[in-house]
Amino acid sequence: MSGAAPTTGRVEVGAAAVARLKPSQRPWGVLRCGGRRRERPGTSKLTSVSTHPSIDRSCGFTEGLCSLPLTEKEGRMATRQRNARGEGSKLREDLLAGAQRILERTGSEDDVSLRAVAREVGVSAPSIYAHFPDGKAIVDALVQQTFEELSALLRQARDESQPPGRLYAVCLAYIRFGLDRPERYLTLFERRRSLERTKQIANAGHGLMYPKGAEAFAILVDAVGESGSESRSRAEEEAALLWASMHGYVTLRFSTPGFQWFADEEHVCEALIRRATSPGRAE
């Protein structure tokens, strides 16, 4: 048997050979049997073997070859190099990036499990525990990170503009974030989740927006207030209406790519502000 397991195709190992190897020497693709005999229908060859140093014969494992198909994604685990000491934060970023890719493919946060992220990134599931306790925590961190990116762009637009045009600058920054980074935007607002999960997030003290999401909305409220809103409550009402309008525009751009919009995003932004606020506030 060669020293390195192939990362694609099939891996074939003998039972006796596996028993003699240390766990660190096992070819990737040899899986835990779980104490039960697992055979393919119509054949005596098993689809997995124990990874314990001494194979548990009570599970029904017999001598012979076990054959395991490896997908390209699963093969990444065999080639991914360890991070250098002190670079644990890089693994965290890799995990978030892996979760992002899963959300882009499936659209559902229920598919972001520790095992799924481990396969995506090419690490063992236990190595994730130092960073996240479960898949939902990974999703929460990813959403927080994305809201932070949005908040940073809105703050920059606010700080680089003067009050007469500040509301327009903030709104245009929001729209362009959605259009320029559609996969990140959809992570915030379009991912599917169970009703129970939605209730858990809503009852977490910060609502469905997450802390950084609430910060982004507060920037919009302040910009609306500075543009001439008569009160804070009125500014919040107008900001919510404006946010709903911008979100509708951005998501329609995703879902109806063939539709010919009457104007570019700059003019759409001005029109949305006029309709969500008092007359003349977009200038």
C-alpha positions as CSV (number, residue, x, y, z in Angstrom):
1,M,0.0,0.0,0.0
2,S,1.4,3.4,-0.9
3,G,2.2,6.0,1.7
4,A,-0.3,8.6,0.6
5,A,-3.9,7.9,-0.2
6,P,-5.3,9.2,-3.5
7,T,-7.7,12.1,-3.3
8,T,-10.0,11.0,-6.0
9,G,-11.3,7.7,-7.3
10,R,-11.4,4.7,-4.9
11,V,-9.4,3.8,-1.9
12,E,-8.9,0.1,-1.2
13,V,-7.3,-1.2,2.0
14,G,-7.0,-4.6,3.6
15,A,-8.4,-5.2,7.1
16,A,-5.2,-6.6,8.5
17,A,-3.2,-3.7,7.0
18,V,-5.5,-1.1,8.6
19,A,-5.2,-2.8,12.0
20,R,-1.5,-2.5,11.9
21,L,-1.4,1.2,11.1
22,K,-1.4,4.1,13.6
23,P,-4.5,6.3,13.3
24,S,-2.3,9.1,11.8
25,Q,-1.1,6.7,9.1
26,R,-4.6,5.6,8.0
27,P,-5.5,6.6,4.4
28,W,-8.2,9.2,4.3
29,G,-11.5,7.6,3.4
30,V,-11.4,4.8,5.9
31,L,-14.4,5.5,8.1
32,R,-15.6,4.3,11.5
33,C,-17.7,1.2,11.4
34,G,-19.8,2.3,14.4
35,G,-20.0,-1.2,15.9
36,R,-22.3,-2.5,13.1
37,R,-21.7,-4.6,10.0
38,R,-22.3,-2.4,7.0
39,E,-22.4,-4.3,3.7
40,R,-23.5,-3.3,0.3
41,P,-26.6,-5.2,-1.0
42,G,-25.6,-8.3,-2.8
43,T,-21.9,-8.3,-1.8
44,S,-19.8,-9.3,1.2
45,K,-17.5,-6.3,1.0
46,L,-18.0,-3.7,3.6
47,T,-18.3,0.0,2.8
48,S,-16.4,1.2,5.9
49,V,-14.0,-0.1,8.5
50,S,-13.2,0.9,12.1
51,T,-10.5,3.6,12.5
52,H,-9.7,2.4,16.0
53,P,-6.2,1.0,16.3
54,S,-7.5,-2.4,17.1
55,I,-10.5,-3.3,14.8
56,D,-13.5,-4.4,16.8
57,R,-14.2,-7.9,15.4
58,S,-17.5,-8.0,17.2
59,C,-18.9,-5.5,14.6
60,G,-18.8,-8.2,12.0
61,F,-15.8,-7.0,10.1
62,T,-14.2,-9.7,8.0
63,E,-10.9,-10.0,6.2
64,G,-10.8,-8.6,2.7
65,L,-10.9,-5.4,0.9
66,C,-13.2,-2.5,1.6
67,S,-13.8,0.0,-1.2
68,L,-14.8,3.6,-0.6
69,P,-15.6,6.2,-3.3
70,L,-14.1,9.6,-2.7
71,T,-15.6,12.7,-4.1
72,E,-13.4,15.6,-5.2
73,K,-14.7,17.7,-2.3
74,E,-13.9,15.0,0.2
75,G,-10.5,14.6,-1.2
76,R,-9.5,18.1,-0.1
77,M,-9.0,16.8,3.4
78,A,-6.1,14.7,2.3
79,T,-4.3,17.7,0.7
80,R,-5.1,20.7,3.0
81,Q,-2.1,21.7,5.1
82,R,-2.3,22.6,8.7
83,N,-2.1,26.2,9.7
84,A,1.1,27.3,11.4
85,R,1.0,27.8,15.1
86,G,-0.7,31.0,16.0
87,E,-2.8,31.1,12.8
88,G,-6.0,29.7,14.3
89,S,-7.8,32.8,13.1
90,K,-7.1,31.7,9.5
91,L,-9.0,28.4,10.1
92,R,-11.9,30.5,11.4
93,E,-12.0,32.5,8.2
94,D,-11.8,29.3,6.2
95,L,-14.7,27.9,8.1
96,L,-16.8,31.0,7.4
97,A,-15.9,31.0,3.8
98,G,-16.9,27.3,3.6
99,A,-20.2,28.1,5.2
100,Q,-20.7,30.9,2.7
101,R,-20.2,28.5,-0.2
102,I,-22.7,26.0,1.3
103,L,-25.3,28.8,1.6
104,E,-24.7,29.9,-1.9
105,R,-25.4,26.4,-3.2
106,T,-28.3,25.4,-1.0
107,G,-29.8,28.7,0.2
108,S,-30.6,27.0,3.6
109,E,-28.8,27.5,6.8
110,D,-30.0,24.1,7.9
111,D,-27.5,22.6,5.6
112,V,-24.6,24.3,7.4
113,S,-23.6,21.6,9.9
114,L,-20.2,21.0,11.4
115,R,-19.8,18.0,9.3
116,A,-20.8,19.8,6.1
117,V,-18.4,22.7,6.8
118,A,-15.6,20.3,7.7
119,R,-16.0,18.5,4.3
120,E,-16.2,21.8,2.5
121,V,-13.0,23.1,4.0
122,G,-11.1,19.8,4.2
123,V,-10.7,19.5,8.0
124,S,-11.9,17.1,10.6
125,A,-15.2,18.1,12.3
126,P,-13.6,18.0,15.9
127,S,-11.1,20.7,14.8
128,I,-14.0,23.1,14.4
129,Y,-15.0,23.0,18.1
130,A,-12.2,25.4,19.1
131,H,-14.0,28.0,17.0
132,F,-17.7,27.1,16.9
133,P,-19.9,24.8,18.9
134,D,-22.3,24.0,16.1
135,G,-23.4,24.9,12.6
136,K,-25.8,27.6,13.8
137,A,-23.0,29.4,15.5
138,I,-21.1,29.4,12.2
139,V,-24.1,30.9,10.4
140,D,-24.5,33.5,13.2
141,A,-20.8,34.5,12.9
142,L,-21.1,34.7,9.1
143,V,-24.2,36.9,9.2
144,Q,-22.6,39.2,11.8
145,Q,-19.5,39.5,9.6
146,T,-21.5,40.4,6.6
147,F,-23.6,43.0,8.5
148,E,-20.3,44.4,9.7
149,E,-19.2,44.8,6.1
150,L,-22.4,46.6,5.2
151,S,-22.2,48.8,8.3
152,A,-18.6,49.8,7.4
153,L,-19.7,50.9,3.9
154,L,-22.6,52.9,5.2
155,R,-20.4,54.6,7.8
156,Q,-17.9,55.5,5.1
157,A,-20.6,56.9,2.9
158,R,-22.0,58.9,5.8
159,D,-18.6,60.3,6.9
160,E,-17.6,61.3,3.4
161,S,-20.7,63.3,2.6
162,Q,-22.4,66.4,3.9
163,P,-25.9,66.5,5.4
164,P,-27.7,67.7,2.3
165,G,-26.6,64.7,0.3
166,R,-25.8,62.3,3.2
167,L,-29.1,60.3,2.9
168,Y,-28.6,59.8,-0.8
169,A,-24.9,58.6,-0.3
170,V,-26.0,56.1,2.4
171,C,-28.8,54.7,0.3
172,L,-26.7,54.4,-2.8
173,A,-24.0,52.6,-0.7
174,Y,-26.6,50.1,0.5
175,I,-27.9,49.5,-3.0
176,R,-24.5,49.0,-4.5
177,F,-23.5,46.6,-1.7
178,G,-26.4,44.4,-2.7
179,L,-25.7,44.6,-6.4
180,D,-21.9,44.3,-6.2
181,R,-21.9,41.4,-3.6
182,P,-25.1,39.5,-4.3
183,E,-23.9,36.3,-2.5
184,R,-23.2,38.3,0.6
185,Y,-26.5,40.2,0.5
186,L,-28.5,37.0,0.0
187,T,-26.8,35.5,3.0
188,L,-28.2,38.4,5.1
189,F,-31.8,38.3,4.0
190,E,-32.7,35.4,1.6
191,R,-31.4,32.3,3.4
192,R,-34.0,29.8,4.4
193,R,-34.4,28.7,8.0
194,S,-36.9,26.8,10.1
195,L,-39.7,28.7,11.9
196,E,-38.2,27.5,15.2
197,R,-34.8,28.9,14.2
198,T,-36.4,32.2,13.2
199,K,-38.0,32.5,16.6
200,Q,-34.7,31.8,18.4
201,I,-33.0,34.6,16.5
202,A,-35.9,37.0,17.0
203,N,-35.9,36.3,20.8
204,A,-32.1,36.7,21.2
205,G,-32.3,40.3,22.3
206,H,-31.4,42.0,19.0
207,G,-34.2,40.7,16.8
208,L,-33.6,39.3,13.3
209,M,-31.1,42.1,12.4
210,Y,-28.3,40.9,14.7
211,P,-26.3,43.7,16.5
212,K,-24.3,44.8,13.4
213,G,-27.5,44.8,11.4
214,A,-29.2,47.1,13.9
215,E,-26.1,49.3,13.7
216,A,-26.5,49.5,9.9
217,F,-30.2,50.4,10.2
218,A,-29.3,53.1,12.8
219,I,-27.0,54.8,10.3
220,L,-29.9,54.9,7.9
221,V,-32.2,56.3,10.5
222,D,-29.7,59.1,11.4
223,A,-29.3,60.0,7.8
224,V,-33.1,60.2,7.4
225,G,-33.3,62.4,10.5
226,E,-30.6,64.7,9.3
227,S,-32.5,65.2,6.0
228,G,-35.3,67.0,7.8
229,S,-37.5,64.4,9.5
230,E,-39.8,66.0,12.1
231,S,-39.0,63.5,14.9
232,R,-37.0,60.4,15.7
233,S,-40.1,58.2,15.5
234,R,-40.9,59.7,12.1
235,A,-37.3,59.1,11.0
236,E,-37.5,55.5,12.0
237,E,-40.8,55.0,10.1
238,E,-39.4,56.6,7.0
239,A,-36.1,54.7,7.2
240,A,-38.0,51.4,7.5
241,L,-40.1,52.3,4.4
242,L,-37.0,53.3,2.5
243,W,-35.1,50.1,3.6
244,A,-38.0,48.0,2.3
245,S,-38.0,49.8,-1.0
246,M,-34.2,49.4,-1.5
247,H,-34.4,45.7,-0.5
248,G,-37.2,45.2,-3.0
249,Y,-35.2,46.8,-5.8
250,V,-32.0,44.9,-5.0
251,T,-33.7,41.5,-4.8
252,L,-35.8,42.2,-8.0
253,R,-32.5,42.9,-9.8
254,F,-31.4,39.4,-8.8
255,S,-34.7,37.6,-9.7
256,T,-35.5,39.4,-12.9
257,P,-32.2,39.9,-14.7
258,G,-33.9,40.4,-18.1
259,F,-36.2,43.2,-16.9
260,Q,-35.3,46.6,-18.4
261,W,-35.2,49.1,-15.5
262,F,-36.3,52.6,-16.3
263,A,-33.1,54.1,-14.9
264,D,-29.7,53.2,-13.3
265,E,-29.3,52.7,-9.6
266,E,-28.5,56.4,-9.0
267,H,-31.8,57.6,-10.3
268,V,-33.7,54.7,-8.7
269,C,-32.1,55.7,-5.4
270,E,-33.3,59.3,-5.7
271,A,-36.8,58.1,-6.7
272,L,-37.0,55.7,-3.7
273,I,-36.0,58.5,-1.3
274,R,-38.6,60.9,-2.7
275,R,-41.4,58.3,-2.2
276,A,-40.3,57.2,1.3
277,T,-39.8,60.6,2.7
278,S,-41.4,64.1,2.6
279,P,-41.3,65.9,-0.8
280,G,-38.0,67.5,-1.7
281,R,-35.9,65.5,0.8
282,A,-33.8,63.7,-1.8
283,E,-32.0,66.8,-3.0
